[in-house]
Each structure stands twice: as structure tokens, then as C-alpha cells.
């Protein structure tokens, strides 16, 4: 982070269910495991990273409540179906979906991922669509979004 434009940002890595902090965070970002009741692989580390046994969505909402404050936001990426489940859990806890970016790999395919941002503050949900590939190349929207991360853009 020291080499980034935001050197004051603090990153913490650890088990969400047992993490506690006297400091309150402004933003929590997660790419949580999302397979639930699915066939598991032989590799325990792969299962830990991909199955909700290790981090149920309810524990993610609990973490947001525990280490956040009234203005803390939660940003998550999930497949659409699991995203819908997280939206319901957040609403039950008093949270609100404030931003939703639906992601499609191509224009003709169905939405595969939801990029979501939640807030404790009610308001209108800003929605957008991101198509990654246009024809044989990346879409202009995707290039614009990722240009600072890819040398070939």
C-alpha cells in the first residue's frame, strides 16, 4: 500500500469469524466463498476458499456489523444467485444494496457475477451492466475500468 496512491489505507487479513478490532473500518471488501452444499474437491485448501463452510454469508454480515460503524460499506463479488441471497441477509440486518454492477462475459451470455456495495444508509440503488468481451476483444467499458491494471490496454 505504501507505493499506492492511498498509502494511509490499512489492510488486514485474517479469519472473519474471529476477527475483532478496536478500530472501526470504513470499507470491507470480500470475494467470499460461495459454493453451498456442492460437491467438494480433493484439495482441502481449494474447498476452504470456495465453499461457504468456511465463511457463511451470515458471518460476513456479522463482521460488517462488528467492525464497522454507521457509515461503513461492504463491497462483495458473488455469482448472481448467491448475490441475491446476500442481499436478503443484508436487508434482514438493516443493510441496503446501494450499487450493483451486473457482469456478463459477452453480450449474449447471461449475467454471471454481481459486484455489490452495501450501506447501512437507505437510498436508491445505482445499477449498471459491464460486458467484458465485445467480439474478439475486450469491451471499451472493460478496458476503461481495467486500463491501469493491464499493460496491454
Secondary structure, DSSP 8 states (H G I E B T S, - for coil): -TTSS-TT-----S-TTT---SS-EEEEEE----B-S----S-HHHHHHHBTTSS-HHHHHHHHHHHEEEEEEEEEEEEHHHHHHHHHHHHHTT-EEEEEEEEEEETTS---EEEEEEESS----EEEEEEEEETTEE-HHHHHHHTTT-TT-
